[in-house]
């Protein structure tokens, strides 16, 4: 039980890193999607 803080902190740090990476990737994707002409957008 002595290492619980280290383990929980590691999980928290990992979750925060994955969330930040996901947010940054989605934001960049939306920014790039705006640069594609409307008639070339197959997803809309």
C-alpha positions in Angstrom: 0.0 0.0 0.0 3.0 2.3 0.2 3.2 2.7 -3.5 -0.5 3.6 -4.1 0.3 7.2 -4.6 3.0 6.4 -7.2 0.7 4.1 -9.0 -2.3 6.4 -9.0 -0.1 9.3 -10.0 1.3 7.3 -12.9 -2.3 6.4 -14.1 -3.3 10.1 -13.8 -0.2 11.2 -15.8 -0.9 8.6 -18.5 -4.5 9.6 -18.8 -3.7 13.3 -19.0 -1.1 12.6 -21.7 -3.5 10.5 -23.8 -6.2 13.1 -23.4 -3.9 16.0 -24.4 -2.6 14.0 -27.4 -6.2 13.2 -28.5 -7.4 16.8 -28.1 -4.4 18.1 -30.1 -4.9 15.5 -32.9 -8.6 16.2 -33.2 -8.0 20.0 -33.2 -5.3 19.7 -36.0 -7.6 17.4 -38.0 -10.5 19.9 -37.9 -8.1 22.7 -38.9 -6.9 20.7 -41.8 -10.4 19.6 -42.8 -11.4 23.3 -43.2 -8.7 23.7 -45.9 -10.2 21.0 -48.1 -12.6 22.3 -50.8 -16.3 21.5 -50.1 -16.7 19.4 -53.2 -13.8 17.1 -52.2 -15.1 16.4 -48.7 -16.3 12.8 -48.8 -17.2 12.9 -45.1 -19.8 15.6 -45.4 
